[in-house]
Amino acid sequence: MVARTTILSLMAFLFLAQTPVSAQNELRDTLFRDADAARAAAEAADAELLAPRNFERGMREYRDAEALLERGSNIESVRGNAADATSYFTAATEAAEVAATALAQVMKSRQDAANARAPELAPETWTEAQRKFGDAIRLLERGDLKGSKRRDIEATSLYREAELAAIKDRYLSETRRLLADADRARVGRFAPITLGKAKELLARAEKELNENRYDTDLPRELAREANYEAKHAIYLSEVVRRVRDRDLTAEELVLEWEEAFRLVAGAADVSPDMAAGPQALANALADYIDTQRVELQSLTQENEENALRVADMGEELRVLDERLGGATAERAALIQRLEAQARIKEQFERVEQMFTTDEARVFRQGNTVILRLVGLTFDSGASNIKPQNFDLLNKVEKAVDVFPRSELVIEGHTDSFGGDDLNQKLSQDRAESVQQYMINAMRIPSYRLIATGFGETRPVASNETESGRAKNRRIDIVIRPDLEGA
């Protein structure tokens, strides 16, 4: 029997040695067809991760079959190992499909942690979670459902812990480093108020991440503010030390800071009057900047209007000059439209005078007039109009009356903090609240009104500062005049 097997193996070896490569490949495809298909199915089911025991056994038999074929061993031995590999791969696929369902929650937590770079930023917790996850898989593959579930729960908790730690590390690590540096430098002794504010901001950022780790806008901004306050505290502590050590007198310190005001005042051509302190000068500089902004906006609008008007007139006059018939009527229409635009400009100037800068900003885009109601505020997360806004809305009614038969679009906008869907709904609710007020209190026909919310998609200022976010939380009334009856 042994001699017969040896002879068969020798014949197979000679066959393979003398057979063309294409024929050898055809023989391999025949022997490994089922095993290859089963292996592909197992890999597609992620069996290497979810059913490692059966998958590894399948790979062992598969490699043995390949080795036997390469050595020219008994064809039946090759076929036997390939068949065993097929069985193990099939079992691995079935086990992986069961695991994918049974371990769906822990697998999602694992992916979330990986997305947050937990392997890099929280390696110890990630490694422990991986170990528990592996235990859950092995126990499930062996049929120990109770033990597997226990490890599943433990791994899920660890992955979520690792994910949160990684997110905190990404957003808060610099703040923690700055505060540690401040504590080592005993900054709290010399600038306790500012350092305390930095620590409070860090605590708020951590609290926000604990409550909603996926909405990072607010925690990121709180961390940025904490960084600023920590650096500010370090700076202030050095100044206080200099004063304490009498390297700098209090008077010299005040004069040093006043010099910065003088530089800005000089650039603004504002008298640097600080005889009673810097507040009067600060107010004068703020007024100067606000005035410049308004003038720049007005000049920009006027420039755009003039460019459009010149372009329109030039094109239409060119066409009219090329034509002989009907010129009189078309020139009359052009003149009528230019007169309508002039009326809109006069109406715009009337409306502009109705509001103070803390109530509304009024500007034009072509023939469209926009009332940016900076003084119209809402409670956090609310859309109800408050009584203190009634006076401002009364002015809005008078402004709208200047443009009879105009179409009115009420636009709601938010800052970038909070979820996108929540901000979209809040902006829409607030726009509709103003729309309903205009229908009920101003008696404006509903067909003239459109309310739409844009959420956080159309900022007019940076969301990285509190003042910028305040500007982005707004209601804009867009007035589209009726050019024929303006």
Helices and strands as residue ranges (DSSP letters): H 2-18, H 21-44, H 47-50, H 52-71, H 75-102, H 104-115, H 118-121, H 123-141, H 145-184, H 187-190, H 192-211, H 217-244, H 250-268, H 279-322, H 327-352, E 361-365, E 368-372, G 387-389, H 390-401, E 407-413, H 420-440, G 446-448, E 449-453, H 466-472, E 474-480
